[in-house]
Amino acid sequence: MPDAPRPASWSDGGDAACWLSEVCAECGALNESPTGPCWRCGTVRGEDEPDTEGTGAPS
């Protein structure tokens, strides 16, 4: 038997299925703000690490 349609007053709200984009790559802290530095270690999202190996790509 197919599912009955949901009433229009219901929403699909709630937490995102994956919080990976909110995790700091350096220390693993969960960041609440998509911008600004990590509250734990200060790493800023989107900043590439310096090219210390001379390959032209982030390490």
C-alpha distance matrix in Angstrom:
0.0 3.8 6.6 8.8 12.2 14.9 18.1 21.0 23.1 21.2 22.9 22.4 25.8 27.1 29.1 29.1 27.3 30.7 34.0 36.1 37.6 38.9 40.8 44.5 45.4 48.7 48.1 44.4 44.3 41.3 42.6 41.2 43.0 42.3 46.0 49.1 50.3 48.6 49.5 50.5 52.4 53.0 51.5 50.5 47.3 47.9 51.5 52.2 54.5 58.0 58.7 61.0 60.8 61.9 58.8 57.9 54.4 53.1 53.3
3.8 0.0 3.8 6.4 9.1 12.0 15.4 17.9 20.2 18.3 19.8 19.2 22.8 24.4 26.4 26.3 24.7 28.1 31.4 33.5 34.7 36.2 38.2 41.9 42.9 46.3 45.8 42.1 42.0 38.9 39.9 38.4 40.0 39.1 42.8 46.0 47.4 45.9 46.8 48.0 49.9 50.3 48.7 47.6 44.3 44.8 48.5 49.3 51.7 55.2 55.9 58.3 58.2 59.2 56.2 55.0 51.6 50.4 50.7
6.6 3.8 0.0 3.8 6.4 8.7 12.1 14.8 16.8 14.7 16.3 15.9 19.4 21.0 23.3 23.5 22.2 25.8 28.9 31.3 32.4 33.6 35.7 39.5 40.7 44.0 43.4 39.7 39.3 36.1 37.0 35.4 37.0 36.4 40.0 43.2 44.6 43.1 43.9 45.2 47.2 47.6 46.2 45.1 41.9 42.7 46.3 47.4 49.7 53.3 54.3 56.7 56.8 57.8 55.0 53.7 50.2 48.8 49.1
8.8 6.4 3.8 0.0 3.8 6.4 9.3 12.3 14.4 13.0 15.2 15.7 19.2 21.3 24.0 24.5 23.8 27.5 30.4 33.0 33.9 34.8 37.2 40.9 42.4 45.7 45.0 41.4 40.7 37.3 37.9 36.0 37.5 37.0 40.6 43.8 45.4 44.1 44.7 46.2 48.4 48.6 47.4 46.1 43.1 43.9 47.6 48.9 51.4 54.9 56.1 58.6 58.9 59.8 57.1 55.6 52.2 50.7 51.2
12.2 9.1 6.4 3.8 0.0 3.8 6.6 8.9 11.5 10.5 12.5 13.4 16.9 19.5 22.4 22.8 22.6 26.2 29.0 31.6 32.1 33.0 35.7 39.3 40.9 44.3 43.8 40.2 39.4 35.8 36.1 34.0 35.2 34.6 38.1 41.4 43.3 42.2 42.9 44.7 46.8 46.7 45.5 43.9 40.9 41.6 45.4 46.8 49.5 53.0 54.3 56.9 57.4 58.1 55.4 53.7 50.4 48.9 49.7
14.9 12.0 8.7 6.4 3.8 0.0 3.8 6.4 8.2 6.8 9.2 10.6 13.8 16.5 19.6 20.6 20.7 24.4 26.9 29.8 30.2 30.8 33.5 37.1 39.0 42.2 41.5 38.0 36.9 33.3 33.5 31.1 32.4 32.1 35.6 38.8 40.7 39.6 40.1 41.9 44.2 44.1 43.1 41.6 38.8 39.8 43.5 45.2 47.8 51.4 52.8 55.4 56.1 57.0 54.4 52.7 49.3 47.6 48.3
18.1 15.4 12.1 9.3 6.6 3.8 0.0 3.8 5.4 5.8 9.0 11.6 14.3 17.3 20.7 22.0 22.8 26.4 28.5 31.6 31.7 32.0 34.9 38.4 40.6 43.7 42.9 39.5 38.0 34.3 34.2 31.6 32.7 32.7 35.9 39.1 41.2 40.3 40.6 42.7 45.1 44.8 44.1 42.4 39.8 40.8 44.5 46.5 49.2 52.7 54.4 57.0 57.9 58.7 56.3 54.4 51.0 49.3 50.2
21.0 17.9 14.8 12.3 8.9 6.4 3.8 0.0 3.8 5.5 7.7 10.7 13.1 16.5 20.0 21.1 22.3 25.8 27.6 30.7 30.4 30.6 33.8 37.2 39.4 42.5 41.9 38.6 37.1 33.3 32.8 30.0 30.8 30.6 33.7 36.9 39.3 38.7 39.1 41.4 43.7 43.1 42.3 40.5 37.8 38.8 42.5 44.6 47.4 50.9 52.6 55.4 56.4 57.0 54.6 52.5 49.3 47.6 48.7
23.1 20.2 16.8 14.4 11.5 8.2 5.4 3.8 0.0 3.8 6.5 10.2 11.6 14.8 18.5 20.2 21.8 25.2 26.6 29.9 29.6 29.4 32.6 35.9 38.4 41.3 40.5 37.2 35.4 31.6 31.1 28.1 29.1 29.3 32.4 35.4 37.7 37.0 37.0 39.5 42.0 41.4 41.0 39.2 36.9 38.2 41.8 44.0 46.8 50.3 52.2 54.9 56.1 56.8 54.7 52.6 49.3 47.4 48.4
21.2 18.3 14.7 13.0 10.5 6.8 5.8 5.5 3.8 0.0 3.8 6.9 8.8 11.7 15.4 17.0 18.3 21.8 23.5 26.8 26.8 26.7 29.7 33.2 35.5 38.5 37.6 34.2 32.6 28.8 28.6 25.9 27.2 27.4 30.6 33.7 35.7 34.7 34.9 37.0 39.5 39.2 38.7 37.1 34.6 36.0 39.6 41.7 44.3 47.9 49.8 52.3 53.4 54.3 52.1 50.2 46.8 44.8 45.7
22.9 19.8 16.3 15.2 12.5 9.2 9.0 7.7 6.5 3.8 0.0 3.8 5.4 8.8 12.3 13.7 15.3 18.7 20.2 23.5 23.3 23.2 26.3 29.7 32.0 35.0 34.3 31.0 29.4 25.6 25.3 22.6 23.7 23.7 27.0 30.1 32.2 31.3 31.6 33.8 36.2 35.8 35.1 33.5 31.0 32.2 35.9 38.0 40.6 44.2 46.1 48.7 49.8 50.6 48.5 46.5 43.2 41.2 42.1
22.4 19.2 15.9 15.7 13.4 10.6 11.6 10.7 10.2 6.9 3.8 0.0 3.8 6.7 9.7 10.5 11.7 15.1 17.0 20.1 20.1 20.4 23.4 26.8 28.9 32.1 31.5 28.1 26.8 23.1 23.0 20.6 21.9 21.6 25.1 28.3 30.1 29.0 29.6 31.6 33.8 33.5 32.6 31.1 28.4 29.6 33.2 35.1 37.7 41.3 43.0 45.6 46.6 47.5 45.3 43.4 40.0 38.0 38.8
25.8 22.8 19.4 19.2 16.9 13.8 14.3 13.1 11.6 8.8 5.4 3.8 0.0 3.8 7.0 8.7 11.0 14.0 15.0 18.5 18.3 17.9 21.0 24.4 26.8 29.8 28.9 25.6 24.0 20.2 19.9 17.3 18.7 18.9 22.3 25.3 27.1 26.0 26.3 28.5 30.8 30.5 29.9 28.5 26.0 27.6 31.1 33.3 35.8 39.4 41.4 43.8 45.1 46.1 44.1 42.2 38.8 36.6 37.3
27.1 24.4 21.0 21.3 19.5 16.5 17.3 16.5 14.8 11.7 8.8 6.7 3.8 0.0 3.8 6.6 8.9 11.7 12.3 16.0 16.3 15.6 18.3 21.8 24.3 27.0 25.9 22.6 20.8 17.1 17.3 14.9 17.0 17.5 21.0 23.7 25.1 23.6 23.7 25.6 28.0 28.1 27.6 26.6 24.3 26.2 29.6 31.7 33.9 37.6 39.6 41.9 43.2 44.5 42.6 40.9 37.4 35.0 35.4
29.1 26.4 23.3 24.0 22.4 19.6 20.7 20.0 18.5 15.4 12.3 9.7 7.0 3.8 0.0 3.8 6.4 8.4 8.6 12.4 12.9 12.1 14.6 18.1 20.6 23.4 22.3 18.8 17.3 13.7 14.1 12.2 14.5 14.9 18.6 21.1 22.2 20.4 20.7 22.3 24.7 25.0 24.3 23.5 21.2 23.2 26.5 28.4 30.5 34.2 36.3 38.4 39.7 41.1 39.3 37.8 34.2 31.6 31.9
29.1 26.3 23.5 24.5 22.8 20.6 22.0 21.1 20.2 17.0 13.7 10.5 8.7 6.6 3.8 0.0 3.8 5.4 6.5 9.8 10.2 10.3 13.0 16.6 18.6 21.7 21.1 17.7 16.8 13.3 13.7 12.4 14.2 13.6 17.4 20.2 21.3 19.7 20.7 22.2 24.0 24.1 22.9 21.9 19.2 20.8 24.2 25.9 28.0 31.8 33.6 35.8 36.9 38.2 36.2 34.7 31.1 28.7 29.1
27.3 24.7 22.2 23.8 22.6 20.7 22.8 22.3 21.8 18.3 15.3 11.7 11.0 8.9 6.4 3.8 0.0 3.8 6.7 9.3 10.8 11.7 13.5 17.3 18.7 21.9 21.4 17.8 17.5 14.4 15.6 15.2 17.1 16.3 20.0 22.7 23.3 21.4 22.6 23.5 25.2 25.7 24.2 23.6 20.7 22.0 25.3 26.5 28.5 32.2 33.7 35.8 36.6 38.0 35.8 34.6 30.9 28.6 28.7
30.7 28.1 25.8 27.5 26.2 24.4 26.4 25.8 25.2 21.8 18.7 15.1 14.0 11.7 8.4 5.4 3.8 0.0 3.8 5.6 7.5 8.7 10.2 13.8 15.0 18.3 18.0 14.4 14.6 11.9 13.2 13.6 15.3 14.2 17.8 20.3 20.5 18.5 20.1 20.8 22.1 22.7 21.0 20.5 17.5 18.9 22.1 23.0 24.8 28.6 30.1 32.1 32.9 34.4 32.3 31.1 27.4 25.0 25.0
34.0 31.4 28.9 30.4 29.0 26.9 28.5 27.6 26.6 23.5 20.2 17.0 15.0 12.3 8.6 6.5 6.7 3.8 0.0 3.8 5.5 5.4 6.8 10.6 12.4 15.4 14.8 11.4 11.1 8.1 9.5 10.2 12.2 11.5 15.0 17.1 17.1 14.9 16.3 17.0 18.5 19.1 17.7 17.4 14.8 16.7 19.7 21.0 22.7 26.4 28.3 30.2 31.3 33.0 31.2 30.0 26.4 23.6 23.5
36.1 33.5 31.3 33.0 31.6 29.8 31.6 30.7 29.9 26.8 23.5 20.1 18.5 16.0 12.4 9.8 9.3 5.6 3.8 0.0 3.8 5.3 5.4 8.7 9.4 12.8 12.9 9.7 10.5 8.7 10.2 11.9 13.3 11.9 14.9 16.8 16.3 14.2 16.3 16.6 17.2 18.0 15.9 15.8 12.9 14.5 17.3 18.1 19.6 23.3 24.9 26.8 27.7 29.4 27.6 26.6 22.9 20.1 19.9
37.6 34.7 32.4 33.9 32.1 30.2 31.7 30.4 29.6 26.8 23.3 20.1 18.3 16.3 12.9 10.2 10.8 7.5 5.5 3.8 0.0 3.8 5.7 8.1 9.2 12.7 13.5 10.9 11.2 9.1 9.1 10.5 10.9 8.7 11.7 13.9 14.0 12.7 15.2 16.1 16.6 16.5 14.2 13.3 10.1 11.4 14.6 15.9 17.9 21.6 23.4 25.7 26.9 28.2 26.4 24.9 21.4 18.7 19.1
38.9 36.2 33.6 34.8 33.0 30.8 32.0 30.6 29.4 26.7 23.2 20.4 17.9 15.6 12.1 10.3 11.7 8.7 5.4 5.3 3.8 0.0 3.8 6.6 9.1 11.9 11.8 9.3 8.4 5.7 5.4 7.0 8.0 7.1 10.1 11.9 11.8 10.0 11.9 13.1 14.2 14.2 12.7 12.1 9.7 12.2 15.0 16.8 18.6 22.3 24.6 26.6 28.2 29.7 28.3 26.9 23.4 20.4 20.6
40.8 38.2 35.7 37.2 35.7 33.5 34.9 33.8 32.6 29.7 26.3 23.4 21.0 18.3 14.6 13.0 13.5 10.2 6.8 5.4 5.7 3.8 0.0 3.8 6.2 8.8 8.4 5.5 5.6 4.6 6.1 9.1 10.5 10.0 12.2 13.0 11.8 9.2 11.2 11.2 12.0 12.8 11.3 11.8 9.9 12.6 14.7 16.0 17.0 20.7 23.0 24.5 26.1 28.0 26.8 25.8 22.3 19.0 18.6
44.5 41.9 39.5 40.9 39.3 37.1 38.4 37.2 35.9 33.2 29.7 26.8 24.4 21.8 18.1 16.6 17.3 13.8 10.6 8.7 8.1 6.6 3.8 0.0 3.8 5.5 5.8 4.8 5.3 6.4 6.8 10.4 11.0 10.5 11.5 11.4 9.3 6.7 9.4 9.0 8.7 9.6 7.7 8.9 7.8 10.7 12.0 13.3 13.8 17.5 20.0 21.4 23.3 25.3 24.5 23.4 20.2 16.6 16.1
45.4 42.9 40.7 42.4 40.9 39.0 40.6 39.4 38.4 35.5 32.0 28.9 26.8 24.3 20.6 18.6 18.7 15.0 12.4 9.4 9.2 9.1 6.2 3.8 0.0 3.8 6.0 5.9 8.3 9.8 10.6 14.1 14.4 13.2 14.0 13.8 11.7 9.6 12.6 11.6 10.3 11.3 8.5 9.9 8.5 10.3 11.1 11.3 11.4 15.2 17.2 18.4 20.0 22.1 21.2 20.5 17.1 13.6 12.7
48.7 46.3 44.0 45.7 44.3 42.2 43.7 42.5 41.3 38.5 35.0 32.1 29.8 27.0 23.4 21.7 21.9 18.3 15.4 12.8 12.7 11.9 8.8 5.5 3.8 0.0 3.8 6.1 8.3 11.0 11.8 15.5 15.8 15.2 15.4 14.3 11.3 9.1 11.6 9.7 7.6 9.3 7.1 9.8 9.9 12.0 11.6 11.8 10.8 14.2 16.6 17.2 19.1 21.6 21.3 20.8 17.8 14.1 12.7
48.1 45.8 43.4 45.0 43.8 41.5 42.9 41.9 40.5 37.6 34.3 31.5 28.9 25.9 22.3 21.1 21.4 18.0 14.8 12.9 13.5 11.8 8.4 5.8 6.0 3.8 0.0 3.8 5.7 9.1 10.7 14.4 15.5 15.8 16.3 15.0 11.9 8.8 10.1 7.5 6.7 9.5 8.7 11.8 12.1 14.9 14.8 15.4 14.5 17.8 20.2 20.5 22.5 25.2 24.9 24.6 21.6 17.9 16.3
44.4 42.1 39.7 41.4 40.2 38.0 39.5 38.6 37.2 34.2 31.0 28.1 25.6 22.6 18.8 17.7 17.8 14.4 11.4 9.7 10.9 9.3 5.5 4.8 5.9 6.1 3.8 0.0 3.8 6.5 9.0 12.6 14.3 14.6 15.9 15.5 13.0 9.6 10.9 9.1 9.5 11.9 10.9 13.1 12.5 15.3 16.1 16.9 16.6 20.2 22.4 23.1 24.7 27.2 26.5 26.1 22.8 19.2 17.8
44.3 42.0 39.3 40.7 39.4 36.9 38.0 37.1 35.4 32.6 29.4 26.8 24.0 20.8 17.3 16.8 17.5 14.6 11.1 10.5 11.2 8.4 5.6 5.3 8.3 8.3 5.7 3.8 0.0 3.8 6.2 9.6 11.7 12.8 14.1 13.5 11.2 7.5 7.9 6.7 8.5 10.6 10.6 12.5 12.3 15.7 16.7 18.3 18.4 21.9 24.5 25.4 27.4 29.7 29.1 28.4 25.2 21.5 20.6
41.3 38.9 36.1 37.3 35.8 33.3 34.3 33.3 31.6 28.8 25.6 23.1 20.2 17.1 13.7 13.3 14.4 11.9 8.1 8.7 9.1 5.7 4.6 6.4 9.8 11.0 9.1 6.5 3.8 0.0 3.8 6.6 9.2 10.5 12.6 12.9 11.6 8.4 8.8 9.2 11.3 12.5 12.3 13.2 12.3 15.6 17.5 19.3 20.1 23.8 26.4 27.7 29.6 31.6 30.8 29.7 26.3 22.9 22.4
42.6 39.9 37.0 37.9 36.1 33.5 34.2 32.8 31.1 28.6 25.3 23.0 19.9 17.3 14.1 13.7 15.6 13.2 9.5 10.2 9.1 5.4 6.1 6.8 10.6 11.8 10.7 9.0 6.2 3.8 0.0 3.8 5.6 7.2 9.1 9.4 8.8 6.4 7.1 8.9 10.9 10.9 10.8 10.9 10.2 13.7 15.6 18.1 19.3 22.8 25.7 27.3 29.6 31.2 30.5 29.0 25.8 22.4 22.5
41.2 38.4 35.4 36.0 34.0 31.1 31.6 30.0 28.1 25.9 22.6 20.6 17.3 14.9 12.2 12.4 15.2 13.6 10.2 11.9 10.5 7.0 9.1 10.4 14.1 15.5 14.4 12.6 9.6 6.6 3.8 0.0 3.8 6.6 8.9 10.0 10.6 9.1 9.1 11.7 14.0 13.5 13.8 13.2 12.4 15.6 17.9 20.7 22.4 25.8 28.7 30.6 32.8 34.2 33.4 31.7 28.6 25.3 25.8
43.0 40.0 37.0 37.5 35.2 32.4 32.7 30.8 29.1 27.2 23.7 21.9 18.7 17.0 14.5 14.2 17.1 15.3 12.2 13.3 10.9 8.0 10.5 11.0 14.4 15.8 15.5 14.3 11.7 9.2 5.6 3.8 0.0 3.8 5.4 6.9 8.7 8.6 9.4 12.6 14.2 12.7 12.7 11.1 10.3 13.3 15.7 18.8 20.8 24.1 27.1 29.2 31.6 32.7 31.9 29.8 27.0 23.9 24.8
42.3 39.1 36.4 37.0 34.6 32.1 32.7 30.6 29.3 27.4 23.7 21.6 18.9 17.5 14.9 13.6 16.3 14.2 11.5 11.9 8.7 7.1 10.0 10.5 13.2 15.2 15.8 14.6 12.8 10.5 7.2 6.6 3.8 0.0 3.8 6.9 9.1 9.6 11.6 14.4 15.2 13.4 12.3 10.0 8.1 10.4 13.3 16.4 18.8 22.1 24.8 27.3 29.5 30.3 29.2 27.0 24.1 21.3 22.6
46.0 42.8 40.0 40.6 38.1 35.6 35.9 33.7 32.4 30.6 27.0 25.1 22.3 21.0 18.6 17.4 20.0 17.8 15.0 14.9 11.7 10.1 12.2 11.5 14.0 15.4 16.3 15.9 14.1 12.6 9.1 8.9 5.4 3.8 0.0 3.8 6.9 8.8 11.0 14.1 14.2 11.7 10.8 7.8 7.1 9.3 11.5 15.0 17.4 20.3 23.3 25.8 28.3 28.9 28.3 25.8 23.3 20.5 22.1
49.1 46.0 43.2 43.8 41.4 38.8 39.1 36.9 35.4 33.7 30.1 28.3 25.3 23.7 21.1 20.2 22.7 20.3 17.1 16.8 13.9 11.9 13.0 11.4 13.8 14.3 15.0 15.5 13.5 12.9 9.4 10.0 6.9 6.9 3.8 0.0 3.8 6.8 8.7 11.8 11.6 8.6 8.5 6.0 7.2 9.9 10.9 14.6 16.4 19.0 22.4 24.5 27.4 28.1 28.0 25.7 23.4 20.3 21.6
50.3 47.4 44.6 45.4 43.3 40.7 41.2 39.3 37.7 35.7 32.2 30.1 27.1 25.1 22.2 21.3 23.3 20.5 17.1 16.3 14.0 11.8 11.8 9.3 11.7 11.3 11.9 13.0 11.2 11.6 8.8 10.6 8.7 9.1 6.9 3.8 0.0 3.8 6.2 8.6 7.9 4.8 5.2 4.3 6.8 10.1 10.2 13.5 14.5 17.2 20.7 22.4 25.3 26.5 26.6 24.7 22.4 19.0 19.8
48.6 45.9 43.1 44.1 42.2 39.6 40.3 38.7 37.0 34.7 31.3 29.0 26.0 23.6 20.4 19.7 21.4 18.5 14.9 14.2 12.7 10.0 9.2 6.7 9.6 9.1 8.8 9.6 7.5 8.4 6.4 9.1 8.6 9.6 8.8 6.8 3.8 0.0 3.8 5.4 5.7 4.6 5.3 6.3 7.9 11.6 12.0 14.7 15.2 18.3 21.6 22.9 25.7 27.3 27.3 25.8 23.1 19.5 19.6
49.5 46.8 43.9 44.7 42.9 40.1 40.6 39.1 37.0 34.9 31.6 29.6 26.3 23.7 20.7 20.7 22.6 20.1 16.3 16.3 15.2 11.9 11.2 9.4 12.6 11.6 10.1 10.9 7.9 8.8 7.1 9.1 9.4 11.6 11.0 8.7 6.2 3.8 0.0 3.8 6.2 6.0 8.4 9.7 11.6 15.3 15.6 18.3 18.6 21.5 24.9 25.9 28.8 30.6 30.7 29.3 26.7 23.1 23.0
50.5 48.0 45.2 46.2 44.7 41.9 42.7 41.4 39.5 37.0 33.8 31.6 28.5 25.6 22.3 22.2 23.5 20.8 17.0 16.6 16.1 13.1 11.2 9.0 11.6 9.7 7.5 9.1 6.7 9.2 8.9 11.7 12.6 14.4 14.1 11.8 8.6 5.4 3.8 0.0 3.8 6.1 8.4 11.0 12.9 16.4 16.3 18.4 18.0 20.8 24.1 24.6 27.3 29.5 29.8 28.9 26.2 22.5 21.8
52.4 49.9 47.2 48.4 46.8 44.2 45.1 43.7 42.0 39.5 36.2 33.8 30.8 28.0 24.7 24.0 25.2 22.1 18.5 17.2 16.6 14.2 12.0 8.7 10.3 7.6 6.7 9.5 8.5 11.3 10.9 14.0 14.2 15.2 14.2 11.6 7.9 5.7 6.2 3.8 0.0 3.8 5.7 9.1 11.5 14.6 13.8 15.5 14.6 17.3 20.6 20.9 23.8 26.0 26.5 25.7 23.2 19.5 18.7
53.0 50.3 47.6 48.6 46.7 44.1 44.8 43.1 41.4 39.2 35.8 33.5 30.5 28.1 25.0 24.1 25.7 22.7 19.1 18.0 16.5 14.2 12.8 9.6 11.3 9.3 9.5 11.9 10.6 12.5 10.9 13.5 12.7 13.4 11.7 8.6 4.8 4.6 6.0 6.1 3.8 0.0 3.8 6.3 9.4 12.6 11.5 13.9 13.7 16.1 19.7 20.5 23.6 25.3 25.9 24.6 22.3 18.7 18.7
51.5 48.7 46.2 47.4 45.5 43.1 44.1 42.3 41.0 38.7 35.1 32.6 29.9 27.6 24.3 22.9 24.2 21.0 17.7 15.9 14.2 12.7 11.3 7.7 8.5 7.1 8.7 10.9 10.6 12.3 10.8 13.8 12.7 12.3 10.8 8.5 5.2 5.3 8.4 8.4 5.7 3.8 0.0 3.8 6.4 9.2 8.1 10.3 10.3 13.2 16.6 17.8 20.7 22.3 22.5 21.1 18.7 15.1 15.3
50.5 47.6 45.1 46.1 43.9 41.6 42.4 40.5 39.2 37.1 33.5 31.1 28.5 26.6 23.5 21.9 23.6 20.5 17.4 15.8 13.3 12.1 11.8 8.9 9.9 9.8 11.8 13.1 12.5 13.2 10.9 13.2 11.1 10.0 7.8 6.0 4.3 6.3 9.7 11.0 9.1 6.3 3.8 0.0 3.8 6.4 6.0 9.2 10.6 13.4 16.7 18.7 21.5 22.5 22.5 20.5 18.1 14.8 15.9
47.3 44.3 41.9 43.1 40.9 38.8 39.8 37.8 36.9 34.6 31.0 28.4 26.0 24.3 21.2 19.2 20.7 17.5 14.8 12.9 10.1 9.7 9.9 7.8 8.5 9.9 12.1 12.5 12.3 12.3 10.2 12.4 10.3 8.1 7.1 7.2 6.8 7.9 11.6 12.9 11.5 9.4 6.4 3.8 0.0 3.8 5.6 8.5 10.7 14.0 16.8 19.2 21.5 22.4 21.7 19.6 16.8 13.7 15.0
47.9 44.8 42.7 43.9 41.6 39.8 40.8 38.8 38.2 36.0 32.2 29.6 27.6 26.2 23.2 20.8 22.0 18.9 16.7 14.5 11.4 12.2 12.6 10.7 10.3 12.0 14.9 15.3 15.7 15.6 13.7 15.6 13.3 10.4 9.3 9.9 10.1 11.6 15.3 16.4 14.6 12.6 9.2 6.4 3.8 0.0 3.8 6.2 9.4 12.4 14.7 17.7 19.7 20.0 19.1 16.6 14.0 11.4 13.4
51.5 48.5 46.3 47.6 45.4 43.5 44.5 42.5 41.8 39.6 35.9 33.2 31.1 29.6 26.5 24.2 25.3 22.1 19.7 17.3 14.6 15.0 14.7 12.0 11.1 11.6 14.8 16.1 16.7 17.5 15.6 17.9 15.7 13.3 11.5 10.9 10.2 12.0 15.6 16.3 13.8 11.5 8.1 6.0 5.6 3.8 0.0 3.8 6.5 9.1 11.9 14.6 17.1 17.5 17.1 14.7 12.6 9.7 11.8
52.2 49.3 47.4 48.9 46.8 45.2 46.5 44.6 44.0 41.7 38.0 35.1 33.3 31.7 28.4 25.9 26.5 23.0 21.0 18.1 15.9 16.8 16.0 13.3 11.3 11.8 15.4 16.9 18.3 19.3 18.1 20.7 18.8 16.4 15.0 14.6 13.5 14.7 18.3 18.4 15.5 13.9 10.3 9.2 8.5 6.2 3.8 0.0 3.8 6.4 8.5 11.5 13.5 14.0 13.4 11.3 9.0 6.0 8.3
54.5 51.7 49.7 51.4 49.5 47.8 49.2 47.4 46.8 44.3 40.6 37.7 35.8 33.9 30.5 28.0 28.5 24.8 22.7 19.6 17.9 18.6 17.0 13.8 11.4 10.8 14.5 16.6 18.4 20.1 19.3 22.4 20.8 18.8 17.4 16.4 14.5 15.2 18.6 18.0 14.6 13.7 10.3 10.6 10.7 9.4 6.5 3.8 0.0 3.8 6.4 8.5 11.0 12.1 12.3 11.0 9.0 5.6 6.5
58.0 55.2 53.3 54.9 53.0 51.4 52.7 50.9 50.3 47.9 44.2 41.3 39.4 37.6 34.2 31.8 32.2 28.6 26.4 23.3 21.6 22.3 20.7 17.5 15.2 14.2 17.8 20.2 21.9 23.8 22.8 25.8 24.1 22.1 20.3 19.0 17.2 18.3 21.5 20.8 17.3 16.1 13.2 13.4 14.0 12.4 9.1 6.4 3.8 0.0 3.8 5.8 8.9 9.5 10.6 9.4 8.7 6.5 7.6
58.7 55.9 54.3 56.1 54.3 52.8 54.4 52.6 52.2 49.8 46.1 43.0 41.4 39.6 36.3 33.6 33.7 30.1 28.3 24.9 23.4 24.6 23.0 20.0 17.2 16.6 20.2 22.4 24.5 26.4 25.7 28.7 27.1 24.8 23.3 22.4 20.7 21.6 24.9 24.1 20.6 19.7 16.6 16.7 16.8 14.7 11.9 8.5 6.4 3.8 0.0 3.8 5.6 5.8 6.9 6.3 6.3 5.6 6.6
61.0 58.3 56.7 58.6 56.9 55.4 57.0 55.4 54.9 52.3 48.7 45.6 43.8 41.9 38.4 35.8 35.8 32.1 30.2 26.8 25.7 26.6 24.5 21.4 18.4 17.2 20.5 23.1 25.4 27.7 27.3 30.6 29.2 27.3 25.8 24.5 22.4 22.9 25.9 24.6 20.9 20.5 17.8 18.7 19.2 17.7 14.6 11.5 8.5 5.8 3.8 0.0 3.8 5.7 8.1 9.0 9.4 8.5 7.8
60.8 58.2 56.8 58.9 57.4 56.1 57.9 56.4 56.1 53.4 49.8 46.6 45.1 43.2 39.7 36.9 36.6 32.9 31.3 27.7 26.9 28.2 26.1 23.3 20.0 19.1 22.5 24.7 27.4 29.6 29.6 32.8 31.6 29.5 28.3 27.4 25.3 25.7 28.8 27.3 23.8 23.6 20.7 21.5 21.5 19.7 17.1 13.5 11.0 8.9 5.6 3.8 0.0 3.8 5.6 8.0 8.7 9.0 7.9
61.9 59.2 57.8 59.8 58.1 57.0 58.7 57.0 56.8 54.3 50.6 47.5 46.1 44.5 41.1 38.2 38.0 34.4 33.0 29.4 28.2 29.7 28.0 25.3 22.1 21.6 25.2 27.2 29.7 31.6 31.2 34.2 32.7 30.3 28.9 28.1 26.5 27.3 30.6 29.5 26.0 25.3 22.3 22.5 22.4 20.0 17.5 14.0 12.1 9.5 5.8 5.7 3.8 0.0 3.8 5.7 7.9 9.5 9.9
58.8 56.2 55.0 57.1 55.4 54.4 56.3 54.6 54.7 52.1 48.5 45.3 44.1 42.6 39.3 36.2 35.8 32.3 31.2 27.6 26.4 28.3 26.8 24.5 21.2 21.3 24.9 26.5 29.1 30.8 30.5 33.4 31.9 29.2 28.3 28.0 26.6 27.3 30.7 29.8 26.5 25.9 22.5 22.5 21.7 19.1 17.1 13.4 12.3 10.6 6.9 8.1 5.6 3.8 0.0 3.8 5.5 8.1 8.7
57.9 55.0 53.7 55.6 53.7 52.7 54.4 52.5 52.6 50.2 46.5 43.4 42.2 40.9 37.8 34.7 34.6 31.1 30.0 26.6 24.9 26.9 25.8 23.4 20.5 20.8 24.6 26.1 28.4 29.7 29.0 31.7 29.8 27.0 25.8 25.7 24.7 25.8 29.3 28.9 25.7 24.6 21.1 20.5 19.6 16.6 14.7 11.3 11.0 9.4 6.3 9.0 8.0 5.7 3.8 0.0 3.8 6.9 9.2
54.4 51.6 50.2 52.2 50.4 49.3 51.0 49.3 49.3 46.8 43.2 40.0 38.8 37.4 34.2 31.1 30.9 27.4 26.4 22.9 21.4 23.4 22.3 20.2 17.1 17.8 21.6 22.8 25.2 26.3 25.8 28.6 27.0 24.1 23.3 23.4 22.4 23.1 26.7 26.2 23.2 22.3 18.7 18.1 16.8 14.0 12.6 9.0 9.0 8.7 6.3 9.4 8.7 7.9 5.5 3.8 0.0 3.8 6.3
53.1 50.4 48.8 50.7 48.9 47.6 49.3 47.6 47.4 44.8 41.2 38.0 36.6 35.0 31.6 28.7 28.6 25.0 23.6 20.1 18.7 20.4 19.0 16.6 13.6 14.1 17.9 19.2 21.5 22.9 22.4 25.3 23.9 21.3 20.5 20.3 19.0 19.5 23.1 22.5 19.5 18.7 15.1 14.8 13.7 11.4 9.7 6.0 5.6 6.5 5.6 8.5 9.0 9.5 8.1 6.9 3.8 0.0 3.8
53.3 50.7 49.1 51.2 49.7 48.3 50.2 48.7 48.4 45.7 42.1 38.8 37.3 35.4 31.9 29.1 28.7 25.0 23.5 19.9 19.1 20.6 18.6 16.1 12.7 12.7 16.3 17.8 20.6 22.4 22.5 25.8 24.8 22.6 22.1 21.6 19.8 19.6 23.0 21.8 18.7 18.7 15.3 15.9 15.0 13.4 11.8 8.3 6.5 7.6 6.6 7.8 7.9 9.9 8.7 9.2 6.3 3.8 0.0
